[in-house]
Amino acid sequence: MIPTDALERLPVRTALPALARALDGHGAAVLCAPPGTGKTTLVPLVLAGLVPSAGTAAPVRRVVVAEPRRIAARAAARRMAWLLGEEVGGAAGRVGFTVRGERRAGPATVVEVVTTGVLLQRLQRDPELSGVDVVVLDECHERHLDADTAAAFLLDVRAALRPELQLVAASATTDAEGWARLLGGAPVVEAQGVSHPVEVVWAPPERAVRPPHGMRVDPALLEHVAAVVRRALREREGDVLCFLPGVGEIARVAGLLGGERASEGAEVLQVHGRAPAAVQDAVLAGGSGRRRVVLATSVAESSLTVPGVRIVVDAGLAREPRTDHARGLSALTTVRASRAAARQRAGRAGREAPGAVYRCWAEADEIRLPAFPAAEITVADLTAFALQAACWGDPDASGLALLDVPPAGALAAGRAVLTATGAVDAAGRPTDRGRRMARLGVHPRLARALLDGAREVGARRAAEVVALLSEEPPREYGDDLAAAWRTARRGGDAYAGRWRAEARRLEGSLRTVTDDAERPAGTRAAGSAPTDDAVAGLVAALAFPERVARARGERSYLMVSGTGAELGEGSQLRSAPWLAVAVADRPVAAVSARVRLGAVIDEDTARAAAGALFAEGEEVHWSQERRDVVARRVTRLGAVELSAAVLGAPDPELVRAALLEGLRSEGLGLLRWTAEATGLRQRLAFLHRELGGPWPDVSDEALLERTDEWLGVELARARRRADLERVEAGQALERLLPWATGDAARLAELAPERIEVPSGSRIRVDYGAGQPVLAVKLQELFGLQQTPRLAGGRVPVLVHLLSPAGRPAAVTADLASFWRDGYRSVRAELRGRYPRHPWPEDPSTAVATRRTNARRP
């Protein structure tokens, strides 16, 4: 019997007529309903015709509800079945669910709750979604990649195959206008929630805590969160729901609260995606009279109500995927939660009665939080998305209706992985192998490892290792993949249970997608099964070939991708010559990645798995370490050098390129620069600056760009650094003079190396400064009325007038003015100091002299 009183209390009922009109008129709608209004449970029942709307019965239709998480899918199905007074998925049950590895639905199922990943698999198998009348995409605001992809595919289905298929995008907090545009101008239907007031209590740490980076959260913040939980238990009534970013932080806070019993006599429960279904169900079923502290990840933000909660403690953190495409590393990272997520979390305290939220940050920091969480398509590894798009018939995803365009670089990186694993052809179209990989329901890397590994080691063993890789084992299992495999086999913990179920699923899936001709033959060596270590290493290397790594120290490794890797203290993998790195991350500001999970392999396995990166050939380059040309014949596996031998007669073109590399890295100082060569370069630089063409630019950058013109002959003969050091730079530089125009003959006229002064001396001009400098003894310029000018009279030289001892006495660019105004003071100062030198009254008419020992007149 349907509990009508429970249904009547759900506020979303008031929006149901408008939703029905929107679907009848447009075929799609955006439903915005606050938490606790019944959008996840009542709306599907009404759309299916299982609950009358406004007292009017409707024909029974089949509804599929897509949830982003397994825990939410199971909880929603159980809640709807309870409202109908039925068992989930029973023989006559009209509500069921399907998540990866578990299906509870039967012939009578009308409303089926699935994860978005399951929905994608169904769409790929049956694009028409035969028999389905309505699809509800719940919690659209979370912007999970699978949900965005499913929405794009469903819009294609409506446009091309089934215009009658109805689509509802439902969320509590979302970009309603954006979703409405995406759905072709669909109406937005809003449900007004009867929300209970939630008091906001700002509870920032007393002392500053380090911001999160990577997966690390400052322990001081977790200690503060535990203290806030205790405070909330003392100050308020009801159960506490505490939001933390991940499983590790949940365990840490649980320990600080005293394990299963916190202060104030409350029971401590842990809810996250890895928690056993029985634990999740117990939390969602409500308490037994004792107060509870529920420590949860973001899985508790939406789609389910935790009964009895009147208090929320929000640590203000969340986990989002990030991908380092340059290093081939993907991982979750800790970030500040968005304001939308904070509102969702706070709303959990007001689901059933007035409540309070304790926010573990300062009120002033609120404005600095992002408005919404980052869309997963903009930050995540897009390899799986690229395969989905390829199998859908849109390899570059250009025709898909998406709220955010996938980043071109990330999509290209994903397609490169698919090409390397044989999932797509050169045009990006899926191969038969790629379609089989897509049907396995795991990341394409793991699908490749499962298909290829099964042929070598058998379906069961390959499936068991891939199951370990699809959900990283607990840290206490250690960093040795083979040892973790043995622990999981023996284990009776929740992880081991999930691992066994996933391994069985993968083995079954493998058999359904593999042709008889491709059935695994067993092992590589007939009659001798490879060890667990060998199997774990092979499968991990097949999944992540660019992370195959060779030792370069006891705990230091180099991946074939070129990224360094380090083992942790006490690692079980230390001293292994080769590793297949399965899980790694790179801490902020760290040079090397940190290995979280890996397996010991040998060189043969490394070559087999990363064979696409094997290369053998001549390598001629400039060695920064040796500061010279190095020529070798090298065998490489990516960045890892396997062997090398000196190359006796390297390709001259490669040698020339290496010498140019040396000139660029070390500078033109590698050549032989005499004083004359330096002077010529300075003169040419002066003329280029003052007259421009045809005089050449002789800056380092320009000369390195024109090496063929002035250094071509020398570079063709050179073989090593010593040959460059013998090159006369001045002779080479003369090749750049404007011989063709005849201007080269005017070099001595426009920028003379020396200038003859009245004394008869030929004085060198210094072109090294901005203005040419003529440094000459004052007595040698007597009688010179005007300052010498260069560059065709454009530029006067800067005359440094020297004392008889060669020290600067005056500087001028206007000799006539100096003789008239400045000479008197210089004569007065120096005549007494140098009485044996001439100091005439009128220097402009005096006779210049080079003599330094002149007698007194």
C-alpha positions in Angstrom: 0.0 0.0 0.0 1.3 3.4 -1.0 1.9 5.7 2.1 0.0 8.6 0.8 0.8 10.7 3.8 4.5 10.4 3.0 3.9 11.3 -0.6 1.8 14.3 0.3 4.6 15.7 2.4 7.0 15.9 -0.6 7.0 19.5 -1.8 7.9 18.6 -5.4 4.3 17.5 -5.9 3.4 21.2 -6.6 5.7 21.2 -9.6 4.5 18.0 -11.2 1.7 19.5 -13.3 4.2 22.0 -14.9 6.7 19.2 -15.4 4.0 17.1 -17.2 3.1 20.1 -19.5 6.7 20.7 -20.3 7.4 17.1 -21.3 4.2 16.9 -23.3 4.9 20.1 -25.1 8.7 20.0 -25.5 9.7 16.5 -24.7 12.4 17.7 -22.3 12.6 19.8 -19.2 15.0 21.1 -16.5 13.7 20.4 -13.0 15.2 22.5 -10.2 14.2 21.3 -6.8 15.9 21.9 -3.4 17.2 19.0 -1.4 14.5 17.0 0.4 11.6 17.9 -2.0 11.3 14.4 -3.5 12.7 15.0 -7.0 14.7 11.8 -6.9 12.0 9.5 -5.5 8.5 10.9 -6.3 9.1 12.3 -9.8 10.2 9.0 -11.4 7.2 7.2 -9.8 4.8 9.8 -11.2 6.4 9.8 -14.6 6.1 6.1 -14.7 2.4 6.2 -13.8 2.9 4.3 -10.5 1.6 7.3 -8.4 -1.3 9.3 -9.5 -0.6 13.0 -10.1 -3.3 15.4 -9.0 -5.6 12.5 -8.5 -5.4 11.4 -12.2 -4.1 8.0 -13.1 -1.5 7.9 -16.0 -0.5 5.1 -18.3 2.4 3.1 -17.0 5.7 4.1 -18.7 9.2 2.8 -18.3 11.5 5.3 -16.6 15.3 5.1 -16.3 16.9 7.3 -13.6 20.6 8.0 -13.9 22.6 8.7 -10.7 26.3 9.7 -10.6 27.1 7.2 -7.8 26.3 3.6 -6.9 25.4 4.5 -3.3 22.8 7.1 -4.5 21.4 4.7 -7.1 20.8 1.9 -4.5 19.4 4.4 -2.0 17.0 6.0 -4.4 15.7 2.6 -5.6 15.1 1.4 -2.1 13.3 4.6 -1.1 11.0 4.4 -4.1 10.3 0.7 -3.5 9.5 1.5 0.2 7.0 4.2 -1.0 5.3 1.5 -3.1 5.4 -1.0 -0.3 7.6 -3.4 -2.4 11.0 -5.1 -2.4 13.6 -3.7 -4.7 13.9 -5.8 -7.8 11.7 -8.6 -6.6 9.7 -10.9 -8.9 6.8 -8.4 -8.9 8.9 -5.4 -7.9 8.3 -2.3 -10.0 11.4 -0.5 -8.9 14.9 -1.9 -9.4 18.5 -0.7 -9.8 21.6 -1.6 -11.8 25.1 -0.6 -10.9 28.4 -2.0 -11.9 28.6 -5.6 -10.7 25.1 -5.7 -9.2 21.6 -5.8 -10.8 18.3 -6.0 -9.0 15.6 -5.7 -11.5 13.0 -8.1 -13.1 10.3 -8.4 -15.7 8.0 -6.2 -13.7 10.5 -3.4 -13.2 9.1 -0.1 -14.5 11.4 2.4 -12.8 15.1 1.4 -12.9 17.8 3.4 -11.2 21.2 3.1 -12.9 24.6 4.8 -12.6 25.5 7.1 -15.5 28.2 4.6 -16.5 25.7 1.9 -16.9 23.5 4.2 -18.9 26.3 4.9 -21.3 26.9 1.2 -21.8 23.3 0.7 -22.7 23.3 3.6 -25.1 26.3 2.1 -26.9 24.6 -1.3 -27.1 21.1 0.0 -27.9 21.1 3.7 -29.0 17.3 3.7 -29.2 16.9 2.6 -25.6 14.1 0.3 -26.7 11.2 0.2 -24.3 12.3 3.2 -22.3 9.9 6.2 -22.3 11.6 8.7 -20.0 15.2 9.3 -18.8 15.9 11.3 -15.7 19.5 12.6 -15.4 19.6 13.3 -11.6 22.1 15.6 -9.9 23.2 17.4 -13.1 25.0 20.1 -11.1 27.8 17.7 -10.1 29.0 17.8 -13.8 30.4 14.3 -13.9 31.9 13.4 -17.2 29.6 10.3 -17.7 26.5 12.4 -17.0 27.5 15.1 -19.5 28.3 12.4 -22.1 25.0 10.6 -21.5 23.1 13.8 -21.9 24.9 14.5 -25.2 24.1 11.0 -26.5 20.5 11.2 -25.4 20.0 14.5 -27.3 21.4 12.7 -30.4 18.9 9.9 -29.9 16.0 12.3 -29.6 17.1 14.2 -32.7 17.8 11.3 -34.9 16.0 8.1 -33.7 13.4 8.7 -31.0 11.9 12.2 -30.8 9.3 10.8 -28.4 11.9 9.9 -25.8 11.4 12.3 -22.9 14.4 13.7 -21.0 14.5 15.4 -17.6 17.6 17.1 -16.3 17.1 17.3 -12.5 19.2 19.0 -9.8 19.0 21.0 -6.6 21.6 23.6 -7.6 22.5 23.9 -11.3 23.1 26.2 -14.2 19.4 25.9 -15.2 19.7 28.3 -18.1 22.7 26.4 -19.5 20.9 23.1 -19.3 17.8 24.6 -20.8 19.8 25.9 -23.8 21.5 22.5 -24.2 18.1 20.7 -24.3 17.0 23.0 -27.1 15.2 25.7 -25.2 13.5 23.3 -22.7 11.3 24.8 -20.1 12.7 25.2 -16.6 10.4 23.9 -13.9 11.1 24.9 -10.3 9.8 23.3 -7.1 9.7 25.3 -4.0 11.0 23.4 -1.1 9.7 23.5 2.4 13.1 23.9 3.8 13.7 24.2 7.5 16.0 27.0 8.7 19.6 26.1 8.9 21.8 28.3 11.2 25.3 28.9 9.9 28.1 28.7 12.5 31.5 29.9 11.3 34.1 27.8 13.0 37.6 28.6 11.4 40.7 27.1 12.9 42.4 29.3 15.6 45.7 28.9 13.9 46.5 29.0 10.2 46.6 25.6 8.4 48.4 24.8 5.2 46.2 24.7 2.2 45.6 21.3 0.6 47.8 20.2 -2.2 47.7 17.0 -4.1 46.0 14.4 -1.9 47.5 15.9 1.3 45.3 17.7 3.9 47.0 19.4 6.8 46.5 17.1 9.9 45.9 20.3 12.0 42.7 20.9 9.9 41.5 17.3 10.6 42.2 17.8 14.3 40.2 21.0 14.2 37.3 19.2 12.3 37.2 16.5 15.0 37.1 19.3 17.7 34.2 21.0 15.9 32.3 17.7 15.8 32.7 17.4 19.6 31.6 21.0 20.0 28.5 20.4 17.8 27.5 17.4 19.9 27.7 19.4 23.0 25.8 22.4 21.6 23.0 20.8 19.5 20.6 18.0 19.4 20.4 15.3 16.7 22.9 13.4 14.6 26.0 14.9 13.0 26.9 14.6 9.3 30.5 15.6 8.7 31.8 16.2 5.2 35.4 15.3 4.5 37.3 15.0 1.1 38.3 11.3 1.1 38.5 7.9 2.8 41.8 8.7 4.4 40.6 11.8 6.1 37.4 10.0 7.2 39.6 7.3 8.9 41.8 9.9 10.5 38.9 11.9 12.0 37.2 8.7 13.1 40.4 7.8 15.0 40.5 11.3 16.6 36.9 10.8 17.7 37.7 7.6 19.4 36.9 4.9 16.8 33.3 3.7 16.8 32.3 5.7 19.9 32.8 9.4 19.9 32.6 11.8 22.8 29.1 12.4 24.2 28.3 8.7 23.7 27.7 9.0 19.9 28.3 6.2 17.4 30.8 7.0 14.6 29.9 5.7 11.1 31.9 6.0 7.9 30.1 6.5 4.5 32.0 6.6 1.2 32.0 4.9 -2.2 34.1 2.1 -0.9 32.1 1.3 2.2 30.2 -2.0 2.1 26.6 -1.8 0.9 25.4 -3.1 4.2 27.0 -0.1 6.0 25.7 2.4 3.6 22.2 0.9 3.9 22.4 1.0 7.7 23.3 4.7 7.7 20.5 5.6 5.3 18.0 3.5 7.3 18.3 5.7 10.4 19.6 5.2 13.9 18.4 3.0 16.8 18.0 5.7 19.5 21.7 6.5 20.0 23.2 9.6 18.5 25.3 9.2 15.4 28.3 10.9 13.8 28.3 10.1 10.1 31.6 10.9 8.5 31.0 11.1 4.7 32.6 12.1 1.4 30.7 14.1 -1.2 28.5 11.0 -1.8 26.2 12.3 0.9 25.8 15.7 -0.7 22.8 14.8 -2.8 20.4 12.1 -3.9 19.9 10.6 -0.4 18.8 11.7 3.0 20.5 10.6 6.2 17.7 10.3 8.7 18.1 12.1 12.1 20.7 14.6 10.9 20.3 18.0 12.4 23.9 19.1 12.3 26.3 19.4 9.4 30.1 19.9 10.0 31.7 20.9 6.7 35.5 20.7 6.4 35.2 22.8 3.2 37.2 20.4 0.9 36.4 18.2 -2.0 38.3 15.9 -4.4 38.4 16.5 -8.1 40.3 14.6 -10.9 43.4 16.2 -12.4 45.5 14.9 -15.3 49.2 15.7 -16.0 49.2 14.9 -19.7 52.9 15.7 -20.1 53.8 13.0 -17.6 50.9 10.6 -18.1 49.7 10.8 -14.5 46.1 11.0 -13.4 45.0 11.5 -9.9 42.5 13.0 -7.6 43.5 16.3 -6.0 42.1 18.1 -2.9 40.5 21.5 -3.6 38.3 24.0 -1.8 34.6 23.0 -2.1 32.4 25.3 -4.2 29.7 27.5 -2.8 27.1 25.3 -4.6 28.5 22.3 -2.8 28.5 24.1 0.5 24.8 25.0 0.1 24.0 21.4 -0.8 25.9 20.1 2.3 24.2 22.7 4.6 20.8 21.7 3.3 21.3 18.2 4.8 20.9 19.7 8.2 17.4 21.1 7.4 15.9 18.1 5.6 13.6 17.0 8.5 13.8 19.9 11.1 15.6 23.1 11.8 19.3 22.5 12.0 22.8 24.1 11.9 25.9 23.9 9.8 29.4 24.4 11.2 31.7 25.6 8.5 35.3 25.1 9.2 36.5 28.3 7.5 36.2 32.0 8.0 33.1 33.9 6.7 35.5 36.3 4.9 36.8 33.3 2.8 33.3 32.5 1.5 33.5 34.9 -1.4 36.7 33.3 -2.6 35.2 29.9 -3.1 34.4 28.9 -6.7 30.7 29.3 -7.5 30.4 25.7 -8.9 32.6 22.7 -9.0 34.8 22.3 -12.0 33.1 20.3 -14.8 34.9 17.0 -14.9 35.3 17.2 -18.7 37.5 20.3 -18.3 40.0 18.7 -15.9 39.9 14.9 -16.2 41.6 12.3 -18.3 39.5 12.1 -21.5 40.7 8.7 -22.8 37.5 6.9 -21.9 35.4 9.9 -23.2 37.3 9.7 -26.5 36.5 6.0 -26.9 32.8 6.6 -26.0 32.7 9.4 -28.6 34.5 7.3 -31.2 32.1 4.4 -30.7 29.2 6.8 -30.9 30.4 7.8 -34.3 31.8 11.3 -33.5 35.6 10.8 -33.0 36.4 14.4 -32.4 33.2 15.0 -30.3 32.5 18.1 -32.4 28.9 17.1 -33.0 28.1 16.4 -29.4 25.9 18.8 -27.4 28.0 19.5 -24.4 27.9 22.3 -21.8 31.7 22.6 -21.9 33.9 21.9 -24.9 36.5 19.3 -24.1 40.0 20.7 -24.0 41.8 20.0 -27.3 45.0 18.9 -25.7 43.4 16.5 -23.3 41.2 15.0 -26.1 44.3 14.6 -28.3 46.2 12.9 -25.4 43.2 10.5 -25.0 43.1 9.7 -28.7 46.8 9.1 -28.7 46.4 6.4 -26.0 43.5 4.8 -28.0 45.6 4.8 -31.1 48.6 3.2 -29.3 46.3 0.4 -27.8 44.6 -0.3 -31.2 41.2 1.0 -30.1 40.9 3.4 -32.9 42.4 3.7 -36.4 44.3 6.7 -37.8 41.1 8.6 -38.6 39.9 8.1 -35.0 37.2 5.5 -35.9 36.8 2.6 -33.5 38.2 -0.7 -34.4 36.5 -4.0 -33.6 39.0 -4.3 -30.7 38.1 -0.8 -29.6 34.4 -1.7 -29.5 35.2 -4.7 -27.4 37.3 -2.6 -25.0 34.4 -0.1 -24.6 32.0 -3.0 -23.7 34.2 -4.2 -20.8 33.1 -1.3 -18.6 36.6 -0.2 -17.4 39.1 2.5 -18.5 40.5 1.8 -22.0 44.0 1.3 -20.5 42.6 -1.5 -18.2 40.6 -2.9 -21.1 43.7 -3.2 -23.1 45.5 -4.9 -20.2 42.6 -7.3 -19.8 42.3 -8.3 -23.4 46.1 -8.7 -24.0 46.9 -10.0 -20.6 44.3 -12.7 -20.8 45.9 -14.2 -23.9 49.2 -14.5 -21.9 48.1 -15.5 -18.4 44.5 -16.6 -18.6 41.2 -14.7 -18.2 40.9 -15.2 -14.4 44.3 -14.0 -13.4 44.2 -11.1 -15.8 40.8 -10.1 -14.5 41.9 -10.3 -10.9 44.9 -7.9 -11.5 42.7 -5.5 -13.5 40.2 -5.5 -10.7 43.0 -4.4 -8.3 43.9 -1.6 -10.8 40.3 -0.4 -11.2 40.0 0.4 -7.5 43.3 1.1 -5.8 43.8 -1.2 -2.8 43.9 0.2 0.7 47.3 1.7 1.7 47.8 -0.9 4.3 48.1 -3.5 1.5 51.4 -1.9 0.6 52.9 -0.7 -2.7 53.7 -4.1 -4.2 50.9 -5.0 -6.6 51.6 -8.7 -6.4 51.7 -8.7 -2.6 48.4 -6.7 -2.6 46.9 -9.3 -4.9 47.8 -12.1 -2.4 46.4 -10.0 0.5 43.1 -9.5 -1.4 42.9 -13.2 -2.0 43.3 -14.0 1.7 41.4 -10.9 2.9 37.9 -10.8 4.5 37.6 -7.0 4.5 35.2 -4.9 2.5 37.8 -4.2 -0.2 38.5 -7.9 -0.8 34.8 -8.5 -1.2 34.4 -5.8 -3.8 37.6 -7.0 -5.5 36.3 -10.5 -5.9 33.0 -9.3 -7.3 34.7 -7.0 -9.8 37.1 -9.8 -10.8 34.2 -12.1 -11.5 32.4 -9.4 -13.5 35.5 -8.7 -15.6 36.1 -12.3 -16.3 32.5 -12.7 -17.4 32.6 -9.6 -19.5 35.8 -10.7 -21.1 34.2 -14.0 -22.2 31.2 -12.1 -23.7 33.4 -9.8 -25.9 36.0 -12.3 -27.0 35.6 -14.4 -30.0 36.5 -18.1 -29.9 39.6 -17.5 -31.9 40.8 -15.0 -29.3 40.1 -17.1 -26.2 43.1 -17.0 -23.9 45.3 -20.0 -24.5 46.6 -20.0 -20.9 50.2 -18.9 -20.3 53.1 -17.7 -22.3 55.3 -20.7 -21.5 53.5 -23.9 -22.2 53.5 -26.1 -19.2 54.7 -23.5 -16.7 52.3 -20.9 -15.3 54.0 -17.5 -14.6 54.3 -16.5 -11.0 51.9 -13.9 -9.4 54.7 -11.4 -9.6 55.2 -11.9 -13.3 51.5 -11.8 -14.0 50.9 -8.6 -11.9 53.9 -6.9 -13.6 52.8 -7.9 -17.1 49.2 -6.7 -16.7 50.2 -3.4 -15.0 52.8 -2.8 -17.8 50.2 -3.4 -20.5 47.8 -0.9 -18.8 50.4 1.8 -18.3 53.3 1.2 -20.8 54.6 4.7 -20.5 55.1 4.2 -16.8 57.4 1.2 -17.2 60.5 2.3 -15.3 64.1 1.3 -14.8 66.1 1.8 -11.6 68.7 4.6 -11.4 69.4 4.1 -7.7 68.0 2.1 -4.8 64.7 4.0 -4.7 64.9 6.1 -7.8 63.5 5.2 -11.2 63.1 6.7 -14.6 59.9 6.0 -16.5 60.0 5.5 -20.2 57.8 8.6 -20.5 60.8 10.6 -19.1 59.3 11.2 -15.7 61.4 10.4 -12.6 59.8 8.2 -9.9 60.7 7.6 -6.3 59.7 4.8 -4.0 58.6 5.5 -0.4 60.6 4.7 2.7 60.3 1.0 3.5 58.9 0.1 0.1 58.7 -3.6 -0.8 59.8 -2.7 -4.3 63.2 -1.2 -3.5 66.2 -2.5 -5.5 64.0 -4.0 -8.3 65.8 -3.4 -11.6 62.5 -2.7 -13.5 59.0 -1.7 -12.3 55.6 -1.4 -13.9 54.2 1.6 -12.1 50.4 1.2 -11.7 49.6 4.2 -9.4 51.7 7.3 -9.0 51.2 11.0 -8.3 53.5 14.0 -8.3 53.4 16.1 -5.2 53.4 19.9 -5.6 56.9 21.2 -6.4 58.3 17.7 -6.5 60.6 16.8 -9.5 59.7 13.1 -9.4 56.5 11.2 -9.2 55.8 9.1 -6.1 55.0 5.5 -6.7 51.9 4.3 -4.8 51.5 0.9 -6.4 53.8 -1.0 -8.7 55.1 -4.5 -9.7 58.5 -5.9 -10.4 59.1 -6.8 -14.0 62.1 -7.8 -16.2 63.5 -6.1 -19.3 61.7 -8.5 -21.6 58.3 -7.7 -20.1 59.2 -4.0 -20.3 60.0 -4.3 -24.0 56.9 -6.3 -24.7 54.5 -3.9 -23.0 56.1 -0.7 -24.2 57.2 -2.0 -27.6 55.7 1.0 -29.3 58.3 3.2 -27.6 61.3 1.0 -28.6 63.8 2.8 -30.8 67.3 2.1 -32.1 69.4 4.6 -34.1 72.2 7.2 -34.2 72.1 9.9 -31.6 74.3 13.0 -32.2 73.7 15.9 -29.8 75.5 18.5 -27.8 76.1 17.2 -24.3 75.7 19.9 -21.6 77.6 17.8 -19.2 80.6 17.2 -21.5 80.3 20.5 -23.3 81.0 18.8 -26.6 79.4 16.8 -29.4 78.4 13.2 -28.4 77.8 10.7 -31.2 76.5 7.2 -30.2 74.4 4.3 -31.5 71.7 4.0 -28.9 68.9 1.5 -28.1 66.1 3.1 -26.1 62.7 2.3 -24.6 61.3 5.8 -24.6 63.5 7.9 -22.3 65.2 4.8 -20.9 68.6 4.1 -22.5 69.1 0.3 -22.9 72.5 0.3 -24.5 74.9 2.7 -26.3 78.2 2.5 -28.3 80.4 5.2 -29.7 79.6 6.1 -33.3 82.7 6.3 -35.4 81.4 8.1 -38.5 78.3 10.1 -37.6 76.1 11.7 -40.1 77.7 15.2 -40.9 74.2 16.8 -40.9 73.6 15.5 -37.4 77.0 16.7 -36.3 76.3 20.2 -37.7 73.0 20.3 -35.9 74.7 19.3 -32.6 77.3 22.1 -33.1 74.6 24.6 -33.7 72.9 23.3 -30.5 76.2 23.9 -28.7 76.5 27.5 -30.1 72.9 28.2 -29.0 73.4 26.8 -25.5 76.9 28.1 -24.8 77.0 31.2 -27.0 79.2 32.5 -29.8 82.0 32.7 -27.3 82.9 29.1 -28.4 84.5 30.7 -31.5 87.9 32.4 -31.6 87.3 36.1 -31.1 90.5 38.2 -31.6 90.5 41.9 -30.8 90.2 42.6 -34.5 87.2 40.3 -34.8 85.5 41.9 -31.8 86.1 45.3 -33.2 84.7 44.4 -36.6 81.5 43.0 -35.0 81.2 46.2 -32.9 81.6 48.4 -36.0 79.0 46.5 -37.9 76.6 46.7 -35.0 77.1 50.5 -35.0 76.4 50.8 -38.7 73.3 48.6 -38.4 72.0 50.6 -35.6 72.6 54.0 -37.3 72.1 53.2 -41.0 70.1 50.0 -41.0 70.3 48.0 -44.2 72.4 46.9 -45.9 74.6 46.6 -42.8 73.9 43.3 -41.1 72.4 42.7 -37.6 75.2 41.0 -35.7 73.5 40.3 -32.4 73.8 36.8 -31.0 70.2 36.0 -32.0 70.7 37.2 -35.6 74.0 35.5 -36.1 72.6 32.2 -34.9 69.8 32.6 -37.3 72.2 33.1 -40.2 74.9 30.6 -39.5 74.6 29.2 -43.0 75.7 32.5 -44.5 78.7 33.3 -42.4 79.7 30.0 -40.6 78.6 27.4 -43.2 82.1 26.4 -44.4 83.5 26.1 -40.9 80.5 24.2 -39.6 80.8 21.8 -42.5 84.4 21.0 -41.5 83.9 20.9 -37.7 83.4 17.7 -35.8 83.8 18.8 -32.1 84.1 21.7 -29.8 87.8 22.1 -30.4 87.1 22.7 -34.1 84.8 25.6 -33.2 87.4 27.1 -30.9 89.8 27.3 -33.9 87.3 29.2 -36.1 88.5 32.8 -36.8 85.2 34.6 -36.1 86.4 37.8 -37.8 87.1 36.2 -41.1 83.8 34.4 -41.0 82.0 37.6 -40.1 83.4 39.4 -43.2 81.1 37.2 -45.3 78.1 39.2 -44.0 79.4 42.5 -45.4 77.3 44.0 -48.1 79.5 43.0 -51.0 76.8 42.8 -53.5 75.7 46.4 -53.2 79.3 47.8 -53.0 78.7 49.2 -49.6 81.3 46.9 -48.1 84.1 49.1 -49.6 82.8 52.0 -47.5 83.3 50.3 -44.1 86.5 52.1 -43.4 84.9 55.4 -44.3 81.7 55.0 -42.4 83.1 53.2 -39.4 86.9 53.5 -39.5 88.9 51.2 -37.2 91.2 54.1 -36.4 91.1 57.9 -36.8 94.1 60.0 -37.6 94.4 63.0 -35.3 96.4 66.3 -35.9 99.5 64.9 -34.1 99.7 62.2 -36.8 98.7 59.4 -34.5 96.1 56.9 -35.7 93.9 56.3 -32.7 91.6 53.2 -32.4 87.9 54.0 -32.1 86.0 52.0 -29.4 82.6 51.0 -30.8 81.7 48.9 -27.7 79.5 51.5 -26.1 76.4 53.2 -27.4 78.4 56.1 -29.0 81.8 55.5 -30.6 84.6 56.7 -28.3 87.9 58.3 -29.3 90.3 58.3 -26.3 93.3 60.5 -27.1 95.7 62.8 -25.2 94.6 66.4 -25.2 97.8 67.7 -26.8 97.4 65.5 -29.8 94.2 67.3 -30.8 95.5 70.9 -30.7 94.3 72.7 -33.8 91.4 70.4 -34.5 88.3 72.7 -34.7 85.5 70.2 -35.2 84.7 66.8 -33.6 85.2 63.9 -36.1 81.9 62.4 -37.2 81.1 58.9 -38.4 78.3 57.1 -40.4 78.5 59.6 -43.2 78.5 62.6 -40.8 75.5 61.4 -38.7 77.2 60.5 -35.4 80.0 62.5 -33.7 82.5 60.5 -31.8 82.6 60.9 -28.0 86.1 62.3 -27.4 87.8 61.3 -24.1 90.5 63.9 -23.6 93.3 62.3 -21.7 95.9 63.9 -19.4 99.6 63.4 -20.2 99.4 60.4 -17.8 96.6 58.9 -19.9 93.8 59.6 -17.4 90.5 61.1 -18.5 90.6 64.9 -18.1 87.4 65.8 -20.0 84.7 64.2 -22.2 83.0 66.0 -25.1 81.2 65.5 -28.3 81.8 69.1 -29.3 85.5 70.1 -29.5 84.9 73.6 -30.6 82.8 74.3 -27.5 85.4 72.6 -25.3 88.3 74.7 -26.6 86.2 77.8 -26.1 84.6 77.0 -22.6 86.1 73.9 -21.0 89.7 74.0 -21.8 90.6 76.9 -19.5 89.6 75.0 -16.3 91.4 71.8 -17.5 94.6 73.9 -18.3 94.4 75.5 -14.9 94.1 72.2 -13.1 96.8 70.2 -15.1 99.4 72.8 -16.1 101.0 72.8 -12.7 100.9 69.0 -12.4 102.4 68.5 -15.9 104.7 71.5 -16.5 106.8 69.8 -19.2 103.8 69.5 -21.5 102.5 72.3 -23.7 99.4 74.2 -22.4 98.9 77.0 -24.9 96.4 79.9 -24.3 94.7 79.2 -27.6 94.6 75.4 -28.3 92.6 75.8 -31.4 95.5 77.3 -33.2 98.4 75.5 -31.4 100.4 72.8 -33.0 99.4 69.3 -31.9 102.2 67.1 -30.6 102.7 63.5 -29.5 105.8 64.4 -27.4 105.4 63.7 -23.8 108.8 65.3 -22.9 108.5 68.7 -24.5 110.8 71.4 -23.1 109.4 74.6 -21.7 109.1 77.3 -24.3 
